[in-house]
Amino acid sequence: MDKLNNKLRAELASNKDVTILKELSWHLPLVSYEVSFARVKRLKMDILMKMLLLAFQEADIRRPAALAEMLFVEELFIRDLIDKMHSTQLIRLDAKGYRLTDKGHGHLEKGIFEEAMEGGEAIVSFSAVHDSYSLMEAELAEDLEKLPGYRYAISQNVNEGRIHELLSEEKNSAEDGYQVIVADVSSCDELCTEHIPCLEFQLYDQKQDLFYARVWNTRLGTWDEMLEKQIEEKELIEWRKALEHVKPS
C-alpha cells in the first residue's frame, strides 16, 4: 500500500499547480453472496408440438390415441410429447381434456419451447455506495492493514431482481439452434463482507481555484469517480473554509 500511495502521490504532484491538502486511507465494504440459479434451454418449437397445442386449444381431447390417429404418428411418441408439455406446465388436464395453460398460450404464440437444465452457482458482490452488483471472478486479497471504514458507507438489502438481471447479462448464451437462459434466482445467501482498501487525496488547483478529490479503488485498480463525487458533494465547502482560515490576512 505504501508503494502504491507514493506512486499516486507523485502522479498527482506532477502538476505544479496542484497542492495535496490531505491524504486518507480507508476501506470500502463489499458484501458477497452465494447465488444459485435455475436455467432453461429455449429453442424453436417443432411442428408436431405446435400441432398438439393447437389441437388442445381447439378441441376436447383426452386420449393420446385419438391424436395419434389424427396425425398419423405413433401413440408412444405422442404420449412422450404430452408428458413433456405437462411437466413443463404448457398444458393441464381437466374433466373435458387437455387445456393450454397461460404459459402454453404464450409459448405457442411465440413459437418457442423451454425445458429445464441443470442449475448453476455464482458469487455476486454488492457495493451499496455504488448501488452496483458484479460477479466475483477471483477471491479478493485479505486486507492486512486495519483501516477505518468509509465515512459515507451505507447498508442496503440485497435485490434479487437486480442479481437476476446481472446473471442474465453474464450467463445467458446462444448455441446452435437454442439459447441457454437464466430463468430465476433459486437462493441467495450472504457469505461475508470484504473490506476494499481505498486511497483518498484531497486536492487544490491554485490556477483554477478548484478543490477536488481523487480516490483510488484497489479492487478496480483505477480512480473511482463515484466515490470522488460523493466526497466532493459533502465536503468541498468545508475544504474551502478551512483553507481560507489558514491563509494570512
Backbone bond lengths (Angstrom), bond angles and torsions (degrees), N, CA, C in turn:
res aa  C-N    CA-C-N  psi(-1)  N-CA   C-N-CA  omega(-1)  CA-C   N-CA-C  phi
1 M - - - 1.474 - - 1.529 111.48 -
2 D 1.332 116.68 -38.74 1.479 119.56 179.93 1.528 110.78 -63.27
3 K 1.327 115.96 -41.48 1.461 119.85 179.80 1.520 111.00 -63.17
4 L 1.349 116.17 -43.22 1.460 120.85 178.24 1.520 110.59 -65.42
5 N 1.315 117.21 -42.15 1.464 121.45 179.57 1.537 110.90 -60.56
6 N 1.332 116.49 -43.56 1.468 120.16 179.47 1.527 111.33 -64.42
7 K 1.328 116.29 -38.40 1.465 120.78 179.64 1.527 111.04 -64.57
8 L 1.340 115.92 -44.95 1.465 120.32 -178.66 1.534 110.84 -68.28
9 R 1.338 115.93 -38.89 1.459 119.81 178.94 1.527 110.57 -61.85
10 A 1.321 115.62 -43.05 1.464 120.18 179.55 1.524 111.12 -64.27
11 E 1.319 116.59 -38.77 1.466 120.94 178.75 1.523 110.68 -62.51
12 L 1.326 116.32 -45.68 1.464 119.91 -178.53 1.529 111.89 -70.31
13 A 1.315 116.20 -36.86 1.465 120.94 -177.72 1.518 112.83 -76.69
14 S 1.336 117.46 -7.91 1.459 119.78 179.72 1.531 111.91 -66.16
15 N 1.322 116.00 -20.36 1.467 120.88 173.82 1.528 107.44 -87.96
16 K 1.309 117.31 113.03 1.468 121.18 -174.05 1.530 113.04 -68.33
17 D 1.332 116.56 -16.30 1.467 119.70 178.59 1.525 112.24 -82.77
18 V 1.324 115.98 -9.76 1.464 120.46 -174.36 1.522 111.37 -102.73
19 T 1.323 115.09 131.33 1.464 122.28 176.02 1.522 109.20 -112.10
20 I 1.327 115.84 131.88 1.464 120.32 175.39 1.527 107.86 -84.64
21 L 1.320 116.26 111.81 1.463 121.07 -177.44 1.526 112.12 -81.00
22 K 1.322 115.68 -36.24 1.463 118.73 -175.07 1.520 109.85 -160.06
23 E 1.339 116.55 147.51 1.454 122.50 175.47 1.522 109.27 -124.53
24 L 1.322 116.37 135.45 1.461 121.57 -179.81 1.527 109.57 -134.91
25 S 1.312 115.56 151.79 1.462 121.85 172.41 1.521 108.09 -127.97
26 W 1.308 117.07 134.19 1.460 120.97 179.77 1.531 108.43 -155.30
27 H 1.332 115.48 171.24 1.462 117.70 179.63 1.524 110.71 -113.25
28 L 1.316 114.30 151.33 1.456 122.93 179.39 1.530 108.58 -108.64
29 P 1.340 118.99 124.56 1.475 119.66 179.90 1.524 111.64 -72.19
30 L 1.334 115.21 136.70 1.459 122.09 179.34 1.528 106.98 -135.38
31 V 1.327 116.83 112.18 1.464 121.54 -175.55 1.530 109.13 -90.35
32 S 1.326 116.39 132.13 1.470 120.14 178.67 1.528 110.11 -109.83
33 Y 1.323 115.08 145.32 1.465 122.59 -177.79 1.531 109.63 -128.86
34 E 1.327 114.54 140.94 1.459 120.25 172.03 1.530 107.59 -92.37
35 V 1.317 116.28 118.41 1.462 121.32 -172.36 1.523 110.00 -116.71
36 S 1.331 116.01 130.38 1.463 121.56 170.73 1.523 107.75 -107.95
37 F 1.328 116.18 140.43 1.460 118.50 -177.81 1.521 111.05 -139.11
38 A 1.332 114.27 151.37 1.463 121.43 178.13 1.523 109.42 -91.48
39 R 1.328 115.99 145.68 1.464 121.07 179.14 1.533 109.66 -126.74
40 V 1.311 115.73 150.57 1.455 120.73 174.79 1.526 109.40 -131.28
41 K 1.317 114.86 153.08 1.468 121.39 172.65 1.525 106.96 -96.65
42 R 1.313 116.75 122.60 1.471 121.66 -179.76 1.526 108.38 -109.19
43 L 1.324 115.41 122.92 1.454 119.55 -179.33 1.524 110.44 -138.82
44 K 1.311 115.59 166.67 1.459 121.17 -179.63 1.524 108.91 -69.03
45 M 1.322 116.51 132.93 1.453 121.35 -178.51 1.529 110.10 -67.84
46 D 1.348 116.20 133.16 1.464 118.12 -179.69 1.532 110.77 -78.31
47 I 1.321 115.90 167.14 1.460 122.17 -173.75 1.526 111.95 -62.17
48 L 1.327 117.68 -41.39 1.458 120.71 -177.29 1.532 111.34 -64.73
49 M 1.336 116.93 -42.70 1.456 119.08 178.69 1.530 110.38 -63.54
50 K 1.315 117.15 -40.92 1.466 120.21 176.62 1.524 110.84 -59.27
51 M 1.317 116.16 -43.62 1.462 120.08 -178.65 1.521 111.01 -63.30
52 L 1.344 116.92 -40.16 1.465 120.14 179.07 1.519 111.12 -65.99
53 L 1.304 116.48 -44.37 1.463 119.65 -179.51 1.522 110.66 -64.45
54 L 1.314 117.14 -41.16 1.468 120.42 177.50 1.527 111.03 -63.44
55 A 1.344 116.29 -38.60 1.466 120.34 178.44 1.530 110.44 -64.44
56 F 1.349 116.66 -44.36 1.466 120.06 179.10 1.533 111.32 -65.91
57 Q 1.310 116.10 -28.75 1.456 120.86 -179.95 1.524 111.77 -74.11
58 E 1.329 116.64 -33.33 1.465 120.53 -172.50 1.521 114.07 -100.68
59 A 1.349 118.13 -20.68 1.465 119.31 -173.21 1.525 111.18 -137.57
60 D 1.334 115.41 163.08 1.459 121.82 176.22 1.528 108.03 -91.00
61 I 1.302 116.66 106.88 1.464 121.97 -176.43 1.525 109.11 -129.98
62 R 1.358 115.34 122.26 1.457 119.75 178.38 1.522 111.67 -110.94
63 R 1.323 117.46 -27.88 1.465 121.29 -171.79 1.522 111.08 -103.06
64 P 1.342 118.00 121.63 1.469 120.22 174.61 1.525 112.61 -55.95
65 A 1.345 116.16 -29.58 1.461 119.65 -178.66 1.521 111.10 -62.50
66 A 1.350 116.18 -36.15 1.461 119.57 179.70 1.521 110.78 -63.79
67 L 1.322 116.54 -40.86 1.467 120.52 177.86 1.521 111.15 -67.22
68 A 1.338 115.88 -40.09 1.460 119.65 -179.55 1.530 110.60 -60.50
69 E 1.338 116.02 -41.23 1.466 120.04 178.70 1.527 110.62 -67.29
70 M 1.341 115.87 -40.67 1.466 120.72 -177.77 1.520 111.62 -65.83
71 L 1.345 117.05 -38.10 1.466 121.22 -173.13 1.529 112.95 -101.69
72 F 1.356 116.42 -0.55 1.465 120.92 -178.73 1.532 111.30 56.19
73 V 1.352 114.61 47.21 1.463 122.05 179.90 1.521 108.13 -126.93
74 E 1.317 117.61 147.46 1.455 122.10 178.75 1.533 110.56 -56.01
75 E 1.331 116.13 135.38 1.463 120.33 -177.87 1.528 111.80 -61.59
76 L 1.338 117.52 -37.77 1.467 120.79 -179.39 1.524 110.70 -60.91
77 F 1.329 116.48 -38.75 1.448 121.08 178.78 1.525 110.51 -66.45
78 I 1.323 116.69 -40.59 1.466 121.20 178.06 1.527 110.30 -64.05
79 R 1.346 116.04 -43.05 1.471 119.72 179.39 1.533 111.33 -60.72
80 D 1.342 116.49 -43.85 1.467 120.08 179.35 1.523 110.88 -60.67
81 L 1.326 116.37 -41.71 1.461 120.38 -178.68 1.524 111.29 -68.71
82 I 1.334 116.47 -39.02 1.474 120.44 176.80 1.526 110.48 -63.98
83 D 1.341 116.38 -42.31 1.466 119.92 178.13 1.534 110.71 -60.37
84 K 1.327 116.51 -41.48 1.463 120.33 179.52 1.529 110.63 -64.45
85 M 1.322 117.54 -44.20 1.465 120.80 -179.86 1.523 111.57 -67.71
86 H 1.339 115.67 -33.47 1.466 119.16 177.70 1.526 111.08 -70.12
87 S 1.330 116.95 -41.97 1.476 120.79 -178.51 1.524 111.69 -68.82
88 T 1.317 117.15 -28.21 1.475 120.59 177.94 1.528 112.07 -93.04
89 Q 1.356 115.54 8.94 1.474 122.94 173.34 1.533 113.15 63.00
90 L 1.333 115.38 34.48 1.462 119.35 172.40 1.528 110.71 -86.02
91 I 1.345 116.31 -26.49 1.463 121.20 179.87 1.526 109.88 -134.93
92 R 1.314 114.68 162.51 1.467 121.94 174.25 1.524 107.49 -139.28
93 L 1.307 116.59 161.89 1.461 121.45 -178.61 1.516 109.06 -114.04
94 D 1.349 116.91 123.80 1.456 120.93 174.48 1.519 109.43 -120.51
95 A 1.319 116.93 -167.97 1.464 120.79 -174.73 1.526 112.53 -62.28
96 K 1.320 118.15 -31.35 1.463 121.12 -177.04 1.532 113.44 -89.63
97 G 1.305 116.04 -20.70 1.455 118.22 -179.08 1.523 111.58 146.53
98 Y 1.333 115.96 -164.06 1.460 120.97 -179.45 1.527 110.49 -76.47
99 R 1.320 115.51 138.83 1.453 122.16 -179.67 1.530 109.35 -130.41
100 L 1.322 116.67 147.74 1.459 120.85 175.67 1.522 109.50 -76.33
101 T 1.312 116.66 136.49 1.464 121.56 170.75 1.530 108.68 -80.18
102 D 1.332 116.23 174.32 1.477 119.41 174.72 1.522 110.12 -59.02
103 K 1.326 115.88 -39.19 1.459 120.55 177.90 1.520 110.39 -63.73
104 G 1.334 116.42 -40.79 1.454 120.47 179.22 1.516 112.38 -63.58
105 H 1.348 116.22 -42.43 1.462 120.37 176.86 1.533 110.43 -60.64
106 G 1.343 115.93 -43.24 1.465 120.02 -178.88 1.509 112.66 -64.41
107 H 1.340 116.15 -42.80 1.466 119.98 -179.48 1.524 111.14 -68.71
108 L 1.334 116.62 -38.25 1.465 119.73 178.66 1.525 110.52 -64.44
109 E 1.331 115.72 -41.75 1.464 119.71 179.90 1.529 111.37 -63.48
110 K 1.338 116.41 -39.02 1.467 120.52 -178.76 1.533 112.63 -85.51
111 G 1.324 116.32 -16.06 1.451 119.34 -179.75 1.515 113.56 73.40
112 I 1.342 116.60 30.88 1.461 120.20 -179.43 1.525 110.68 -122.84
113 F 1.329 115.28 161.85 1.455 121.58 175.36 1.522 108.02 -137.46
114 E 1.330 116.06 138.68 1.460 120.85 179.65 1.518 110.08 -122.62
115 E 1.330 116.44 134.81 1.453 120.55 174.32 1.525 109.54 -129.37
116 A 1.326 114.89 145.84 1.461 120.52 -174.64 1.521 111.41 -66.90
117 M 1.322 115.30 144.91 1.457 122.81 174.76 1.527 108.46 -120.61
118 E 1.307 115.74 173.95 1.461 120.10 174.28 1.520 108.95 -63.63
119 G 1.332 117.03 136.14 1.463 121.63 -178.25 1.525 111.97 -71.29
120 G 1.312 115.75 175.74 1.456 121.39 179.88 1.515 111.65 -132.05
121 E 1.313 115.77 172.59 1.467 122.15 178.13 1.519 109.68 -134.65
122 A 1.317 115.79 151.22 1.468 120.85 178.75 1.524 108.49 -154.38
123 I 1.330 115.54 156.66 1.457 121.71 172.63 1.530 107.21 -104.76
124 V 1.325 115.58 123.27 1.461 121.64 -177.75 1.522 108.72 -116.43
125 S 1.329 116.62 133.81 1.466 120.96 177.60 1.526 109.39 -106.08
126 F 1.324 115.48 149.66 1.456 121.11 -178.44 1.522 110.04 -133.44
127 S 1.326 115.77 126.16 1.457 122.01 174.12 1.519 108.05 -107.71
128 A 1.337 116.99 111.71 1.465 120.29 -176.54 1.523 111.72 -66.56
129 V 1.332 118.27 -37.98 1.470 119.50 -177.76 1.527 111.40 -68.80
130 H 1.335 116.72 -26.25 1.466 120.56 175.41 1.532 111.64 -92.29
131 D 1.333 116.00 -14.78 1.466 122.30 -173.57 1.532 109.47 52.05
132 S 1.345 115.79 49.93 1.462 119.59 -175.83 1.529 110.93 -137.74
133 Y 1.326 114.41 144.69 1.460 122.96 176.68 1.525 108.88 -112.72
134 S 1.328 116.75 145.34 1.457 120.29 176.83 1.523 109.40 -151.56
135 L 1.333 115.42 155.80 1.451 120.29 176.54 1.522 109.51 -78.10
136 M 1.318 116.05 140.42 1.457 120.96 176.62 1.524 107.77 -85.30
137 E 1.340 116.73 115.94 1.458 120.90 -179.20 1.522 111.79 -89.78
138 A 1.330 116.85 -21.31 1.467 120.66 179.76 1.517 108.45 -157.09
139 E 1.324 115.62 159.56 1.456 119.86 177.06 1.525 109.51 -68.33
140 L 1.323 115.13 140.17 1.452 119.67 178.82 1.525 109.71 -80.28
141 A 1.309 115.65 145.30 1.461 119.93 177.80 1.523 109.83 -68.74
142 E 1.314 115.89 141.65 1.461 120.50 179.85 1.524 110.04 -67.95
143 D 1.325 115.66 135.31 1.458 120.54 178.19 1.532 108.40 -81.14
144 L 1.313 115.87 108.40 1.461 119.81 -177.11 1.518 112.06 -80.30
145 E 1.335 117.36 -19.33 1.455 120.75 179.18 1.518 109.89 -88.04
146 K 1.312 116.34 138.46 1.459 120.95 178.83 1.530 108.00 -88.53
147 L 1.312 115.55 96.52 1.457 120.98 -176.85 1.524 110.30 -103.68
148 P 1.325 117.23 150.97 1.474 119.29 173.85 1.519 109.90 -68.03
149 G 1.328 116.33 159.20 1.455 120.53 178.96 1.521 111.46 -77.20
150 Y 1.321 115.66 160.57 1.462 122.06 176.12 1.523 108.78 -60.55
151 R 1.319 117.72 127.19 1.463 122.14 -172.46 1.524 113.57 -68.15
152 Y 1.334 117.88 -14.44 1.458 120.37 178.48 1.536 110.98 -116.47
153 A 1.329 116.01 25.57 1.463 119.88 178.28 1.525 109.82 -66.26
154 I 1.319 116.55 146.34 1.462 122.38 177.28 1.527 108.40 -130.97
155 S 1.329 115.55 163.64 1.468 120.48 174.55 1.526 108.54 -114.26
156 Q 1.304 115.51 150.69 1.463 119.93 -177.01 1.516 108.50 -155.35
157 N 1.340 116.69 139.39 1.456 120.50 179.70 1.527 110.82 -69.64
158 V 1.323 114.69 150.15 1.464 119.69 -179.79 1.531 110.14 -66.70
159 N 1.316 116.07 144.25 1.460 122.93 179.46 1.532 107.84 -114.20
160 E 1.334 116.30 103.66 1.463 119.72 -176.22 1.523 111.83 -67.25
161 G 1.328 117.28 -27.75 1.459 119.97 176.33 1.518 111.34 -63.20
162 R 1.335 115.97 -41.67 1.470 120.42 177.55 1.527 111.18 -65.90
163 I 1.330 116.36 -37.62 1.465 120.31 178.21 1.533 109.79 -65.41
164 H 1.326 116.62 -40.32 1.469 120.18 177.32 1.524 110.33 -60.73
165 E 1.332 116.90 -42.47 1.470 120.58 177.93 1.529 110.90 -60.57
166 L 1.340 115.95 -43.79 1.466 120.29 179.48 1.525 111.15 -62.06
167 L 1.332 116.51 -47.16 1.466 120.16 -178.38 1.529 110.80 -64.79
168 S 1.335 116.95 -36.27 1.463 120.26 177.83 1.522 110.73 -63.19
169 E 1.328 116.23 -41.23 1.462 120.66 179.31 1.524 111.56 -66.40
170 E 1.340 116.15 -38.61 1.458 120.43 -172.50 1.530 114.07 -92.84
171 K 1.337 117.41 -28.82 1.458 120.68 -170.37 1.526 114.55 -109.09
172 N 1.341 118.27 -19.99 1.462 118.54 177.29 1.523 109.66 -63.13
173 S 1.321 115.88 142.92 1.465 118.85 -179.20 1.522 110.10 -147.66
174 A 1.312 115.65 160.66 1.459 122.13 178.97 1.524 109.37 -116.80
175 E 1.319 116.09 130.42 1.459 122.42 176.12 1.528 108.01 -116.53
176 D 1.323 116.16 -179.10 1.461 119.92 178.26 1.528 110.13 -66.24
177 G 1.323 116.02 108.46 1.460 120.24 174.77 1.507 115.89 87.69
178 Y 1.331 118.92 -5.07 1.470 119.13 179.06 1.524 110.79 -155.90
179 Q 1.338 115.06 168.85 1.459 122.34 176.27 1.516 109.20 -120.38
180 V 1.326 116.19 149.48 1.465 121.95 171.42 1.519 107.23 -105.90
181 I 1.340 116.14 120.75 1.463 122.53 -171.94 1.523 110.31 -119.19
182 V 1.334 117.25 136.27 1.467 121.21 170.71 1.524 107.05 -76.40
183 A 1.338 116.09 111.99 1.464 120.47 -174.25 1.528 112.16 -77.56
184 D 1.324 117.02 -47.16 1.463 120.40 178.60 1.520 109.77 -166.99
185 V 1.335 115.27 171.59 1.466 122.25 177.30 1.521 108.01 -91.00
186 S 1.332 116.56 118.93 1.467 121.21 -177.39 1.524 111.83 -79.79
187 S 1.337 116.43 -41.20 1.463 121.01 179.30 1.516 109.29 -154.20
188 C 1.324 114.82 155.70 1.465 120.64 -179.21 1.527 107.66 -147.12
189 D 1.328 116.25 106.50 1.464 121.61 -175.36 1.520 110.48 -116.64
190 E 1.323 116.21 129.45 1.463 120.26 178.87 1.519 110.04 -68.44
191 L 1.324 116.09 132.02 1.458 121.28 179.21 1.523 111.39 -95.48
192 C 1.334 116.12 -60.90 1.455 120.27 -176.27 1.518 109.81 -166.27
193 T 1.316 115.70 174.20 1.458 121.84 174.56 1.520 108.43 -113.35
194 E 1.321 115.98 117.51 1.466 121.39 175.07 1.528 108.70 -84.99
195 H 1.330 115.73 155.41 1.465 120.74 179.46 1.528 108.46 -120.62
196 I 1.322 115.14 108.87 1.466 121.47 -173.53 1.535 109.75 -92.73
197 P 1.329 118.06 116.02 1.470 119.59 178.74 1.534 111.33 -64.73
198 C 1.327 115.33 136.78 1.461 121.53 175.77 1.534 109.04 -130.54
199 L 1.317 116.34 146.49 1.462 122.51 179.09 1.522 108.46 -114.24
200 E 1.313 115.86 123.51 1.471 121.19 -176.16 1.529 110.65 -112.98
201 F 1.327 115.48 135.82 1.462 122.30 175.99 1.529 108.21 -125.58
202 Q 1.330 114.96 125.53 1.465 120.57 175.57 1.524 107.50 -99.82
203 L 1.337 116.35 123.42 1.454 121.42 -166.56 1.535 112.77 -125.95
204 Y 1.341 113.63 154.86 1.464 120.15 175.59 1.522 108.83 -134.41
205 D 1.334 115.15 123.19 1.457 121.74 176.40 1.524 107.70 -95.78
206 Q 1.340 116.30 106.66 1.468 120.65 -175.95 1.527 112.11 -65.74
207 K 1.315 117.19 -37.51 1.461 120.66 -177.87 1.523 111.48 -63.53
208 Q 1.327 116.44 -40.78 1.464 120.42 -178.53 1.531 112.38 -98.14
209 D 1.349 116.19 -1.46 1.466 120.99 -175.16 1.532 109.73 49.69
210 L 1.337 114.15 55.85 1.464 120.65 -172.05 1.524 110.31 -130.05
211 F 1.340 115.81 128.49 1.459 122.16 173.10 1.536 108.42 -98.73
212 Y 1.323 115.95 141.08 1.466 118.57 176.84 1.524 109.78 -160.51
213 A 1.332 115.31 167.44 1.473 121.85 -179.05 1.516 110.10 -118.81
214 R 1.324 115.90 147.26 1.459 122.11 168.74 1.525 106.83 -125.65
215 V 1.328 115.80 132.14 1.466 121.37 -179.26 1.521 108.55 -129.00
216 W 1.339 115.17 121.63 1.460 120.48 178.57 1.520 109.06 -94.61
217 N 1.326 116.15 118.35 1.463 122.69 178.39 1.530 108.13 -93.28
218 T 1.337 117.09 112.55 1.467 119.77 -173.61 1.520 112.53 -70.23
219 R 1.308 117.69 -24.40 1.476 118.34 176.63 1.520 110.70 -71.54
220 L 1.330 116.59 -42.30 1.453 120.20 179.35 1.524 111.85 -78.21
221 G 1.334 115.78 -24.86 1.462 120.13 -176.94 1.508 112.58 69.80
222 T 1.340 116.54 33.45 1.464 120.31 -178.96 1.528 109.18 -159.80
223 W 1.338 115.42 172.41 1.454 120.51 175.08 1.533 109.12 -69.27
224 D 1.318 115.91 138.86 1.465 121.74 -175.17 1.531 109.48 -105.90
225 E 1.312 116.47 97.87 1.469 121.23 -174.71 1.524 112.37 -64.57
226 M 1.325 118.20 -33.40 1.460 119.78 -178.98 1.525 111.13 -65.95
227 L 1.329 117.05 -43.81 1.460 119.77 177.85 1.527 110.68 -65.99
228 E 1.318 116.44 -37.77 1.467 120.23 178.53 1.528 111.21 -61.00
229 K 1.322 116.56 -43.73 1.467 120.61 -179.93 1.521 111.58 -66.20
230 Q 1.345 116.82 -38.56 1.460 120.27 177.98 1.530 110.71 -59.70
231 I 1.315 115.76 -46.90 1.465 120.90 -178.47 1.528 110.48 -65.92
232 E 1.320 116.90 -45.30 1.467 120.85 -178.33 1.523 111.37 -61.75
233 E 1.330 117.04 -41.86 1.461 120.22 -179.14 1.530 112.37 -61.36
234 K 1.317 115.98 -31.96 1.457 120.42 -175.60 1.528 113.99 -93.88
235 E 1.344 119.00 -21.24 1.458 119.41 -166.55 1.524 116.89 -127.51
236 L 1.328 119.16 -13.11 1.468 119.62 -173.36 1.522 113.23 -57.43
237 I 1.322 116.65 -39.78 1.468 119.81 -179.62 1.526 110.64 -61.33
238 E 1.329 116.14 -41.77 1.466 120.26 179.70 1.522 111.13 -67.51
239 W 1.318 117.60 -36.07 1.461 119.98 178.70 1.533 110.13 -63.37
240 R 1.315 116.48 -42.86 1.471 119.54 -179.78 1.531 110.68 -65.47
241 K 1.319 116.54 -42.33 1.469 119.91 178.59 1.522 110.32 -61.49
242 A 1.342 116.34 -42.18 1.460 119.99 -178.78 1.512 111.59 -64.89
243 L 1.347 117.77 -39.09 1.455 120.53 179.10 1.521 111.90 -68.68
244 E 1.330 116.79 -40.76 1.455 120.60 178.46 1.520 111.24 -64.57
245 H 1.327 116.28 -30.82 1.456 120.11 -178.59 1.524 111.36 -69.38
246 V 1.337 116.52 -31.91 1.487 118.78 -178.12 1.522 112.36 -90.40
247 K 1.340 118.62 -10.05 1.471 120.04 178.93 1.512 109.77 -69.70
248 P 1.332 117.19 140.78 1.475 119.36 176.97 1.517 110.59 -66.13
249 S 1.315 117.34 141.18 1.492 120.76 -179.53 1.502 110.24 -79.41
